[in-house]
Structure formats: C-alpha cells, structure tokens
Amino acid sequence: MRDSVLVFIDGTICDLTHRHNQKGTPDFEKEAEIMKDVPVGDGVKCMNELHEKYDLVYIGARSENTVDVTKKWLVANGFPDGKVVVGSSQKNRMALVKELKNEINFVAGIGDRWDDNELHLELGCMSIILEEYNCNWNTVRKYLL
C-alpha cells in the first residue's frame, strides 16, 4: 500500500461560497447546488501530481447523504480517484480519522482550518494548513513532491 494524504474538501479544494447563504437549509446539500461548486486555484492539477506518488483520502464537513454527489463532483472536476469520507461535525470527523489511521499510512494532511490540524495531529502526520479558498498549492508541492 502506498502512503496517503488526507485532503480536506470544503475551502481547500472546493469553493462553495455561492452556497454560504443556504447554510442551515435543505438547499445547502442539494446535488444541483453542490455541482455548482468550483475547484480552488490549481488544486486539481496539484492533486493529480500528488496522486502519482500518494493515495488520496478526501474528507469533508458534510452529512453522510452527500458522499455520492461529492464523488460525482470530484470526477466532474478532474480530481484523481480517492476514498471519500464525510462527517458533519468535528467529533464525527475525528472518529473517522481514528478508524482510518489503523488501515492507512498517512504522511500528510492538507486543510484550511485549524480544526483540520487537529485531525492531522491525531493521524501523527505532517499538517499543511492553507488559506481558505486561496490555497498556495506550491506550498503543498514543496513539502510533498
């Protein structure tokens, strides 16, 4: 098994700012709205470069019923294949990474918030925290490629 990188979805590789006014409503997680999200910067290119060396695990602050549309969005936008896990709360996401660390060797995590760093610390891997919606992908390249 290859080493893996945990990649946070929302704010890191996915710009969902057009949905912010829908937060807390059923429309926020509708497929038609999620499919309007756009990739952040050259995140698609960087993830494809990383995928040549690492397996990717995408993690999102989303409810479980969004897994299929999230996978569809990743494919539609050219992101490389990878496992997709979601948890609507930090507690849920922490439980997910605790399970994943027993089966996957994570060398790094990429996110855009300090609570993403908490997940990376649980995994015992390098933590790369980028500016939300304005990621400097060369930082990722510098440390992982």
DRENTIZA-329670 format. One record per residue (C-alpha): residue number from 1; x, y, z. Coordinates in nm, 3 decimals. Layout:
// residues N
+-----+---------+---------+---------+
! seq !    east !   north !      up !
+-----+---------+---------+---------+
! NUM !       X !       Y !       Z !
...
+-----+---------+---------+---------+
// end
This chain:
// residues 145
+-----+---------+---------+---------+
! seq !    east !   north !      up !
+-----+---------+---------+---------+
!   1 !   0.000 !   0.000 !   0.000 !
!   2 !   0.124 !   0.347 !  -0.087 !
!   3 !   0.149 !   0.630 !   0.160 !
!   4 !  -0.160 !   0.851 !   0.171 !
!   5 !  -0.253 !   1.217 !   0.206 !
!   6 !  -0.572 !   1.335 !   0.377 !
!   7 !  -0.726 !   1.623 !   0.178 !
!   8 !  -0.999 !   1.842 !   0.320 !
!   9 !  -1.267 !   1.922 !   0.063 !
!  10 !  -1.458 !   2.238 !   0.155 !
!  11 !  -1.247 !   2.552 !   0.148 !
!  12 !  -0.934 !   2.361 !   0.049 !
!  13 !  -1.005 !   2.205 !  -0.291 !
!  14 !  -1.369 !   2.314 !  -0.322 !
!  15 !  -1.505 !   2.669 !  -0.328 !
!  16 !  -1.863 !   2.660 !  -0.207 !
!  17 !  -1.903 !   3.029 !  -0.129 !
!  18 !  -2.202 !   3.050 !  -0.364 !
!  19 !  -2.386 !   2.824 !  -0.115 !
!  20 !  -2.299 !   3.011 !   0.206 !
!  21 !  -2.635 !   3.189 !   0.213 !
!  22 !  -2.806 !   2.845 !   0.205 !
!  23 !  -2.627 !   2.707 !   0.511 !
!  24 !  -2.877 !   2.554 !   0.750 !
!  25 !  -3.136 !   2.498 !   0.476 !
!  26 !  -3.210 !   2.182 !   0.278 !
!  27 !  -3.080 !   2.354 !  -0.037 !
!  28 !  -2.724 !   2.366 !   0.102 !
!  29 !  -2.660 !   1.996 !   0.032 !
!  30 !  -2.874 !   1.953 !  -0.279 !
!  31 !  -2.692 !   1.785 !  -0.566 !
!  32 !  -2.764 !   2.068 !  -0.811 !
!  33 !  -2.607 !   2.320 !  -0.573 !
!  34 !  -2.302 !   2.109 !  -0.486 !
!  35 !  -2.234 !   2.050 !  -0.855 !
!  36 !  -2.203 !   2.431 !  -0.898 !
!  37 !  -1.906 !   2.438 !  -0.658 !
!  38 !  -1.573 !   2.517 !  -0.824 !
!  39 !  -1.220 !   2.389 !  -0.762 !
!  40 !  -0.984 !   2.617 !  -0.568 !
!  41 !  -0.696 !   2.752 !  -0.778 !
!  42 !  -0.485 !   2.482 !  -0.939 !
!  43 !  -0.592 !   2.228 !  -0.678 !
!  44 !  -0.698 !   1.980 !  -0.946 !
!  45 !  -0.352 !   1.990 !  -1.101 !
!  46 !  -0.180 !   1.958 !  -0.764 !
!  47 !  -0.399 !   1.666 !  -0.654 !
!  48 !  -0.322 !   1.485 !  -0.979 !
!  49 !   0.050 !   1.544 !  -0.919 !
!  50 !   0.017 !   1.412 !  -0.564 !
!  51 !  -0.177 !   1.109 !  -0.685 !
!  52 !   0.125 !   0.999 !  -0.888 !
!  53 !   0.305 !   0.941 !  -0.556 !
!  54 !   0.030 !   0.902 !  -0.293 !
!  55 !  -0.317 !   0.763 !  -0.243 !
!  56 !  -0.564 !   1.038 !  -0.160 !
!  57 !  -0.836 !   1.035 !   0.103 !
!  58 !  -1.083 !   1.323 !   0.072 !
!  59 !  -1.262 !   1.434 !   0.389 !
!  60 !  -1.549 !   1.677 !   0.416 !
!  61 !  -1.756 !   1.856 !   0.675 !
!  62 !  -2.071 !   1.723 !   0.512 !
!  63 !  -2.352 !   1.488 !   0.601 !
!  64 !  -2.336 !   1.122 !   0.503 !
!  65 !  -2.601 !   1.168 !   0.232 !
!  66 !  -2.354 !   1.379 !   0.029 !
!  67 !  -2.093 !   1.106 !  -0.034 !
!  68 !  -2.222 !   1.013 !  -0.381 !
!  69 !  -2.258 !   1.371 !  -0.505 !
!  70 !  -1.917 !   1.457 !  -0.360 !
!  71 !  -1.763 !   1.170 !  -0.558 !
!  72 !  -1.952 !   1.290 !  -0.866 !
!  73 !  -1.822 !   1.645 !  -0.815 !
!  74 !  -1.463 !   1.523 !  -0.779 !
!  75 !  -1.483 !   1.323 !  -1.104 !
!  76 !  -1.662 !   1.602 !  -1.294 !
!  77 !  -1.386 !   1.847 !  -1.198 !
!  78 !  -1.094 !   1.620 !  -1.285 !
!  79 !  -0.975 !   1.523 !  -0.939 !
!  80 !  -0.798 !   1.187 !  -0.914 !
!  81 !  -0.960 !   0.885 !  -0.758 !
!  82 !  -0.957 !   0.855 !  -0.382 !
!  83 !  -1.157 !   0.741 !  -0.083 !
!  84 !  -1.426 !   0.990 !   0.025 !
!  85 !  -1.531 !   1.022 !   0.390 !
!  86 !  -1.758 !   1.282 !   0.544 !
!  87 !  -1.863 !   1.385 !   0.892 !
!  88 !  -2.096 !   1.669 !   0.975 !
!  89 !  -1.914 !   1.758 !   1.299 !
!  90 !  -1.554 !   1.771 !   1.415 !
!  91 !  -1.635 !   1.489 !   1.657 !
!  92 !  -1.756 !   1.272 !   1.365 !
!  93 !  -1.450 !   1.354 !   1.155 !
!  94 !  -1.218 !   1.278 !   1.448 !
!  95 !  -1.382 !   0.936 !   1.489 !
!  96 !  -1.335 !   0.873 !   1.115 !
!  97 !  -0.964 !   0.952 !   1.119 !
!  98 !  -0.911 !   0.739 !   1.430 !
!  99 !  -1.053 !   0.444 !   1.233 !
! 100 !  -0.863 !   0.530 !   0.914 !
! 101 !  -0.523 !   0.556 !   1.085 !
! 102 !  -0.540 !   0.184 !   1.166 !
! 103 !  -0.565 !   0.089 !   0.798 !
! 104 !  -0.393 !   0.372 !   0.611 !
! 105 !  -0.044 !   0.522 !   0.645 !
! 106 !  -0.093 !   0.898 !   0.629 !
! 107 !   0.217 !   1.106 !   0.565 !
! 108 !   0.035 !   1.440 !   0.548 !
! 109 !  -0.294 !   1.618 !   0.578 !
! 110 !  -0.396 !   1.926 !   0.381 !
! 111 !  -0.664 !   2.160 !   0.512 !
! 112 !  -0.764 !   2.522 !   0.551 !
! 113 !  -0.871 !   2.549 !   0.915 !
! 114 !  -0.706 !   2.497 !   1.250 !
! 115 !  -0.951 !   2.220 !   1.337 !
! 116 !  -0.819 !   2.032 !   1.030 !
! 117 !  -0.483 !   2.043 !   1.207 !
! 118 !  -0.640 !   1.855 !   1.499 !
! 119 !  -0.723 !   1.567 !   1.261 !
! 120 !  -0.367 !   1.567 !   1.126 !
! 121 !  -0.229 !   1.554 !   1.480 !
! 122 !  -0.448 !   1.252 !   1.553 !
! 123 !  -0.301 !   1.083 !   1.246 !
! 124 !   0.054 !   1.173 !   1.352 !
! 125 !   0.135 !   1.319 !   1.013 !
! 126 !   0.261 !   1.644 !   0.861 !
! 127 !  -0.006 !   1.914 !   0.867 !
! 128 !  -0.030 !   2.166 !   0.585 !
! 129 !  -0.283 !   2.442 !   0.656 !
! 130 !  -0.356 !   2.668 !   0.360 !
! 131 !  -0.555 !   2.989 !   0.328 !
! 132 !  -0.924 !   2.907 !   0.282 !
! 133 !  -1.039 !   2.945 !  -0.083 !
! 134 !  -0.697 !   3.087 !  -0.174 !
! 135 !  -0.459 !   2.795 !  -0.139 !
! 136 !  -0.094 !   2.823 !  -0.232 !
! 137 !  -0.051 !   2.484 !  -0.397 !
! 138 !   0.323 !   2.541 !  -0.433 !
! 139 !   0.348 !   2.501 !  -0.055 !
! 140 !   0.199 !   2.152 !  -0.093 !
! 141 !   0.436 !   2.074 !  -0.377 !
! 142 !   0.734 !   2.197 !  -0.176 !
! 143 !   0.672 !   1.952 !   0.109 !
! 144 !   0.517 !   1.654 !  -0.066 !
! 145 !   0.663 !   1.633 !  -0.416 !
+-----+---------+---------+---------+
// end
